[in-house]
Amino acid sequence: MLRFSTALLLFIAGMGGFLYGYDIGIIGAALLYLDKTIRLSVTQESLVVAAVLAGGTVSSLVAGALADLLGRKKLMLVAGGLFLASVALIVTSRGFAPLFAGRTLQGLSAGMIAVVVPLYLAETLPAPIRGRGTAAFQLLLTIGILISLAVGAHYTRRVETLAPAADAAVLLREQDAAWRAMFFSAFYPAVVFLVGVFSLAESPRWLHRRGRAEEARVILGRTRPPDEAAREFAEMQAALAAERAPAAAGAGREVLWQRRYVVPFLLTCAVLGLTQTTGVNSILQFVVVILQRAGLAAADAATQATWITAVNVAFTVAGLLLVDRLGRTVLLKLGTAGITLALLVAAGVFWRIESGALGGGPATGLVVTGCLMVFVAAFAIGPGVCVWLALSELMPTRIRSLGMGVGLLVNQGISTAIAALFLPVVSHYGYAAIFAGWAACTAVYFLVAARWLPETKGRTLEEIEEHFARKTI
């Protein structure tokens, strides 16, 4: 049974994941009315959508250095404060500039959250529950997306119900209130996150590296039995001494090129990059378009998209329950195998539709819907849960925060490239080609998980680091 302090830590950190997910999901519904009340050109509308991604890319690059400089807790406070400021700017905006600034602040906050919350959880939680704890971030992220869709649907339904009978002025006022209310709904979880972070202790490993060993020992004792806390503290002492020994002997900066740093850094970047080459973000962003191309009507495609999101949440819960029982590599292999199969079947259906062998209709649409449900289920129990663990567990303590920032930059860079290429590729080569390409990349992902990734279940961060120091890969 979890201690109260550990449960509180998981809840508050999980709210960071919720904000990250809500930020991803809310813009789709808000765009329905935003450009009706704030006059935006097509370019400006695109910039409003892209501002979050741009802000997140910038902040993910510097978040690691800031986490080392300020500490994990202070950076979470900064992220929460930026998110609240972004909500205020967006909700009160009357033109493009404040709207763009607010969305950029949301991106900056989201990028910081994506780095510092998994980092904090990995450094603070006991090894036996670290997998479930870090997976809770992904669970709250998917719930945030689902809630944002529900909030968007609620306000959209209210406006569309009034539309037939309302005059133009009333309808415009309701549309304006609807998109502002969608963004304002994030205010309440943001307050919970910001206030909650004040009650959290700093990361014991950050404190230890700053020479505040006694504070680190006390914090370890709050979330672990005394003998386990003493053992982990001794491992932290030994790891820090081993790290500083080469520098003391005159090796200086060359220590960073040792196997114990380079190999886990490259593996982490590979896992984060390959996670995006499954096509997950593009599939979730363009799911309605994909289902329409497969043969479903627009309304049916939207309904099935909601069910696909619900499957994502349900299997994220399953992944959270299994990650500390079956282990990370087992779930990654199971997940990537399922993703590859789902993508190949979907590619085959689209190939037959695009070649004229099949006519797209409800039957083919439901087959592709089934493929996408298998896809998100496999992703949720595999890469969805394990990617945050790989990001935070594999990186050695000395480079963890900066390395996580670089790894997340790789992740977001590939995601941006795939999103930008999706529509041009399907217009020139068809949906079968892009689904087959994603399947090939996921097969490579399976091989990486099966051949090179070590199992980290139940091991302290220092034990994982020692594995890379002595193993030849």
C-alpha positions in Angstrom: 0.0 0.0 0.0 1.3 3.5 -0.9 2.3 5.9 1.8 0.2 9.1 1.9 3.2 11.2 0.9 3.9 9.0 -2.1 0.2 9.0 -3.2 0.1 12.8 -2.9 3.3 13.1 -4.9 1.8 10.9 -7.7 -1.4 12.9 -7.8 0.3 16.3 -8.0 2.8 15.2 -10.5 0.1 13.5 -12.5 -1.8 16.8 -12.7 1.2 18.0 -14.7 0.5 15.2 -17.2 -3.2 16.2 -17.2 -2.3 19.8 -18.2 0.0 18.5 -20.9 -2.7 16.4 -22.4 -5.4 19.0 -22.1 -3.2 21.5 -23.9 -2.8 19.0 -26.8 -6.5 18.2 -27.1 -8.4 21.5 -26.6 -7.3 23.5 -29.6 -9.3 21.3 -32.1 -12.7 22.3 -30.7 -11.7 25.8 -29.9 -10.7 26.5 -33.5 -14.4 26.0 -34.6 -15.3 29.3 -33.1 -12.1 31.2 -32.4 -11.6 32.5 -35.9 -15.3 33.6 -36.0 -14.8 36.1 -33.1 -11.1 37.0 -33.6 -10.3 37.7 -37.2 -7.3 35.5 -38.2 -5.7 34.9 -41.5 -5.0 31.3 -42.5 -1.3 32.0 -41.7 -2.2 33.4 -38.3 -4.5 30.5 -37.5 -1.7 28.0 -38.4 0.7 30.0 -36.1 -1.7 29.8 -33.2 -1.9 26.0 -33.6 1.9 25.7 -34.1 2.8 28.1 -31.2 2.4 25.4 -28.6 4.7 23.0 -30.5 7.3 25.8 -31.0 7.2 26.8 -27.4 7.5 23.2 -26.3 10.4 22.5 -28.5 12.3 25.6 -27.2 11.6 24.9 -23.5 12.4 21.1 -23.8 15.9 22.1 -25.0 16.5 24.4 -22.0 14.3 22.6 -19.4 17.1 20.2 -18.5 19.6 22.9 -17.8 17.0 24.9 -15.8 16.1 21.8 -13.8 19.8 21.5 -12.8 20.1 25.2 -12.1 16.9 25.8 -10.2 16.0 22.3 -8.9 13.1 20.1 -10.0 10.5 21.6 -7.7 11.2 25.2 -8.6 11.0 24.4 -12.3 7.6 22.7 -11.8 6.5 25.9 -10.0 7.7 28.0 -13.0 5.9 25.7 -15.4 2.6 25.9 -13.4 2.9 29.7 -13.2 3.5 30.0 -17.0 0.5 27.8 -17.7 -1.8 30.0 -15.5 -0.4 33.1 -17.2 -1.1 31.5 -20.6 -4.8 30.8 -19.7 -5.2 34.5 -18.6 -3.7 35.8 -21.8 -5.7 33.5 -24.1 -9.1 34.0 -22.3 -8.8 37.8 -22.4 -7.2 38.1 -25.8 -8.9 40.3 -28.4 -6.4 39.9 -31.2 -3.7 37.7 -32.7 -0.8 39.0 -30.7 -2.0 38.1 -27.2 -3.5 34.9 -28.4 -0.2 33.8 -30.0 1.7 34.9 -26.9 -0.7 32.9 -24.7 -0.4 29.7 -26.8 3.4 30.1 -26.9 3.5 30.3 -23.1 1.4 27.1 -23.0 4.0 25.5 -25.1 6.8 26.6 -22.9 5.0 25.3 -19.9 4.2 22.0 -21.6 7.8 21.4 -22.7 9.0 22.0 -19.1 6.4 19.7 -17.7 7.3 17.0 -20.1 10.9 17.1 -19.0 10.8 17.9 -15.3 7.8 15.8 -14.1 9.1 12.4 -15.3 12.5 13.4 -14.1 11.2 14.3 -10.7 9.2 11.0 -10.4 12.1 8.9 -11.5 14.5 10.5 -8.9 12.0 10.5 -6.1 9.9 7.3 -6.2 11.1 4.0 -4.8 12.3 1.5 -7.4 9.4 -1.1 -6.9 6.8 1.5 -7.9 8.8 3.8 -10.2 7.2 2.2 -13.3 3.7 2.7 -12.1 4.4 6.2 -10.8 6.0 7.4 -14.0 3.2 5.7 -16.0 0.7 7.7 -14.0 2.0 10.7 -15.9 1.1 9.1 -19.2 -2.3 8.0 -17.8 -3.2 11.6 -16.7 -1.9 12.9 -20.0 -4.4 10.6 -21.9 -7.2 11.5 -19.5 -6.4 15.2 -20.1 -6.8 14.6 -23.9 -10.1 12.8 -23.3 -11.5 15.5 -20.9 -10.5 18.2 -23.3 -12.5 16.4 -26.1 -15.5 16.1 -23.7 -15.2 19.8 -22.7 -15.0 20.8 -26.3 -18.0 18.6 -27.3 -20.0 20.1 -24.4 -19.5 23.7 -25.5 -19.9 22.9 -29.1 -23.2 21.1 -28.5 -24.4 24.1 -26.6 -23.6 26.5 -29.4 -25.0 24.3 -32.1 -28.2 23.8 -30.2 -28.7 27.6 -30.1 -27.6 28.2 -33.7 -30.9 27.5 -35.5 -33.0 29.9 -33.4 -30.4 32.6 -32.4 -29.9 35.8 -34.3 -26.4 36.6 -35.6 -25.3 38.8 -32.6 -26.4 36.3 -30.0 -24.8 33.4 -31.9 -21.5 35.3 -32.2 -21.6 36.1 -28.4 -22.1 32.4 -27.6 -19.4 31.3 -30.0 -17.0 33.8 -28.4 -17.9 32.6 -24.9 -17.6 28.9 -25.9 -13.9 29.0 -27.0 -12.9 31.1 -24.1 -14.6 28.7 -21.7 -12.8 25.8 -23.3 -9.4 27.3 -22.5 -10.5 28.7 -19.1 -11.5 25.1 -18.0 -7.7 24.4 -17.7 -7.4 27.1 -15.0 -8.7 24.8 -12.2 -6.3 21.8 -12.7 -3.5 24.3 -13.2 -4.2 25.8 -9.8 -4.3 22.4 -8.2 -0.9 21.6 -9.8 0.7 24.9 -8.8 -0.5 24.8 -5.2 0.2 21.1 -4.9 3.8 21.5 -6.0 4.5 23.8 -3.0 3.8 20.8 -0.7 6.3 18.5 -2.5 9.9 18.0 -1.4 12.8 18.6 -3.7 14.3 15.6 -5.6 16.7 13.8 -3.2 19.2 13.1 -6.0 19.3 16.8 -7.0 19.9 17.7 -3.3 22.6 15.1 -3.0 24.5 16.4 -6.0 24.3 19.9 -4.6 26.0 18.8 -1.4 22.8 18.7 0.7 23.2 15.1 1.6 21.3 15.2 4.9 18.3 16.8 3.3 18.4 14.0 0.6 18.6 11.3 3.3 15.5 12.7 5.1 13.4 12.9 1.9 14.3 9.4 1.0 13.0 8.3 4.4 9.6 9.8 3.8 8.8 7.5 0.8 10.8 4.3 1.7 11.3 2.0 4.7 14.4 2.9 6.7 16.5 0.0 5.5 15.6 0.7 1.9 16.3 4.4 2.3 19.7 3.7 3.9 20.7 1.3 1.1 19.6 3.7 -1.7 21.4 6.6 0.0 24.6 4.5 0.1 24.2 3.8 -3.6 23.8 7.5 -4.3 27.0 8.2 -2.3 28.9 5.4 -4.2 27.7 6.5 -7.6 28.7 10.2 -7.0 32.1 9.1 -5.7 32.7 6.8 -8.8 31.6 9.7 -11.1 34.0 12.2 -9.5 37.0 9.8 -9.3 38.1 10.1 -13.0 37.9 13.9 -12.8 40.0 13.9 -9.6 42.6 11.7 -11.4 42.8 14.3 -14.3 40.4 12.8 -16.8 38.2 16.0 -16.7 35.5 16.3 -19.3 36.5 13.1 -21.1 34.5 11.2 -18.5 31.3 12.2 -20.4 32.4 10.1 -23.4 32.5 6.9 -21.3 30.2 4.0 -22.2 28.1 4.6 -19.1 27.0 8.0 -20.5 27.0 7.6 -24.3 25.2 4.3 -24.7 22.2 5.1 -22.5 21.9 8.6 -24.1 21.8 7.1 -27.6 19.4 4.4 -26.5 17.1 6.9 -25.0 17.2 9.1 -28.1 16.5 6.0 -30.2 13.5 5.0 -28.1 12.0 8.6 -28.1 12.6 9.0 -31.9 11.2 5.6 -32.8 8.1 6.2 -30.6 7.2 9.0 -32.9 7.9 7.0 -36.1 5.0 4.7 -35.2 2.9 7.6 -36.4 1.0 7.9 -33.2 0.6 11.7 -33.1 -0.4 12.0 -36.7 -2.9 9.2 -36.3 -4.5 10.8 -33.2 -4.5 14.3 -34.9 -5.9 13.1 -38.2 -8.0 10.2 -37.0 -11.3 11.6 -38.4 -9.7 12.3 -41.8 -8.2 8.7 -41.8 -11.6 7.1 -41.0 -13.4 9.2 -43.6 -10.9 8.1 -46.2 -11.5 4.5 -45.1 -15.2 4.9 -45.8 -17.0 6.3 -42.8 -19.3 9.4 -42.9 -18.0 12.4 -41.0 -20.4 12.0 -38.0 -19.5 8.3 -37.7 -15.8 9.0 -38.0 -16.0 11.6 -35.2 -17.9 9.1 -33.0 -15.4 6.3 -33.6 -12.5 8.8 -32.9 -13.9 9.3 -29.4 -14.1 5.6 -28.8 -10.5 5.2 -30.0 -9.4 7.8 -27.5 -11.3 6.0 -24.7 -9.5 2.7 -25.7 -6.2 4.7 -25.3 -7.1 5.7 -21.7 -8.3 2.1 -20.8 -5.1 0.5 -22.0 -3.0 3.1 -20.4 -4.5 2.0 -17.1 -3.6 -1.6 -18.0 0.0 -0.6 -18.9 0.3 1.2 -15.5 -0.8 -2.0 -13.7 1.5 -4.2 -15.7 4.7 -2.2 -16.1 6.1 -3.1 -12.6 5.0 -6.7 -13.0 6.0 -7.7 -16.5 8.7 -5.2 -16.9 9.5 -2.5 -19.5 11.1 -4.6 -22.3 8.3 -7.1 -22.3 5.6 -4.4 -22.6 7.7 -2.6 -25.3 8.0 -5.8 -27.4 4.4 -6.7 -26.9 3.3 -3.2 -27.8 5.5 -2.7 -30.9 4.5 -6.1 -32.2 0.8 -5.2 -31.9 1.4 -1.8 -33.5 3.2 -3.3 -36.4 0.4 -5.8 -37.0 -2.3 -3.1 -36.8 -0.5 -0.8 -39.2 0.1 -3.6 -41.7 -3.5 -4.6 -41.8 -4.6 -1.0 -42.2 -2.1 -0.5 -45.0 -3.5 -3.6 -46.7 -7.1 -2.2 -46.5 -6.0 1.2 -47.8 -4.0 -0.4 -50.6 -7.1 -2.3 -51.8 -9.2 0.8 -51.6 -6.7 2.9 -53.4 -6.1 0.3 -56.1 -9.8 0.0 -56.8 -10.1 -3.6 -55.5 -12.4 -2.5 -52.7 -14.9 0.3 -52.5 -14.6 2.4 -49.4 -17.7 2.2 -47.2 -18.9 1.5 -43.7 -17.4 -2.1 -43.7 -13.9 -1.0 -44.6 -14.2 2.0 -42.3 -15.0 -0.3 -39.3 -12.1 -2.6 -40.2 -9.7 0.4 -40.1 -11.4 1.6 -36.9 -10.6 -1.8 -35.4 -7.0 -1.5 -36.6 -6.6 1.9 -35.0 -8.1 0.6 -31.7 -5.6 -2.2 -31.7 -2.9 0.4 -32.6 -3.7 2.7 -29.6 -4.2 -0.2 -27.2 -0.8 -1.7 -28.2 0.8 1.8 -28.0 -0.7 2.5 -24.6 0.6 -0.6 -22.9 4.0 -0.4 -24.7 5.6 2.8 -25.9 3.0 5.0 -24.3 3.9 3.9 -20.8 7.5 3.0 -21.3 8.7 6.0 -23.2 8.6 8.3 -20.2 10.4 5.6 -18.2 13.1 5.2 -20.8 13.5 9.0 -20.8 14.0 9.2 -17.0 15.5 5.8 -16.1 18.1 5.2 -18.7 19.8 8.6 -18.5 22.7 8.6 -15.9 22.4 11.0 -13.0 25.1 13.3 -14.2 23.5 14.0 -17.6 19.9 13.1 -16.8 18.2 16.5 -16.9 20.1 17.8 -19.9 19.9 14.5 -21.7 16.2 14.3 -21.1 15.8 17.7 -22.7 17.7 16.6 -25.8 15.8 13.3 -26.0 12.5 15.1 -25.8 13.7 17.6 -28.5 14.4 14.5 -30.8 10.9 13.2 -30.0 9.2 16.5 -30.8 11.3 17.2 -33.8 10.4 13.9 -35.4 6.7 14.3 -34.4 6.7 17.8 -36.1 8.3 16.4 -39.3 5.8 13.5 -39.5 2.9 15.9 -38.9 4.1 18.3 -41.6 4.7 15.4 -44.1 1.4 13.5 -43.4 -0.9 15.4 -45.8 1.6 15.8 -48.7 2.6 12.1 -48.5 -1.0 10.7 -48.5 -2.0 13.1 -51.3 0.9 11.9 -53.5 1.4 8.3 -52.4 -1.8 7.3 -50.5 -2.6 6.1 -47.0 -1.3 2.6 -47.7 2.3 3.9 -48.2 2.4 6.0 -45.0 0.9 3.2 -42.9 3.4 0.7 -44.4 6.3 3.1 -43.6 5.2 3.4 -40.0 5.0 -0.4 -39.8 8.6 -0.7 -41.0 9.8 1.8 -38.5 7.9 0.1 -35.7 9.5 -3.3 -36.6 12.9 -1.6 -36.1 11.6 -0.4 -32.7 10.8 -4.0 -31.8 14.3 -5.0 -32.6 15.9 -2.2 -30.5 13.7 -3.2 -27.6 14.5 -6.9 -28.0 18.2 -6.6 -28.6 19.6 -3.6 -26.7 17.3 -2.3 -24.1 18.0 -3.6 -20.6 15.2 -4.5 -18.1 15.0 -1.8 -15.4 12.1 -3.1 -13.4 12.8 -3.0 -9.7 16.3 -1.5 -10.0 17.5 1.7 -8.6 18.8 4.4 -10.9 22.3 3.8 -9.6 22.0 0.1 -10.4 20.8 0.9 -14.0 23.8 3.3 -14.4 26.2 0.6 -13.2 24.8 -1.8 -15.8 25.9 0.5 -18.6 29.3 1.1 -17.0 30.2 -2.5 -17.2 28.2 -4.0 -20.1 29.5 -4.2 -23.7 26.8 -3.6 -26.3 
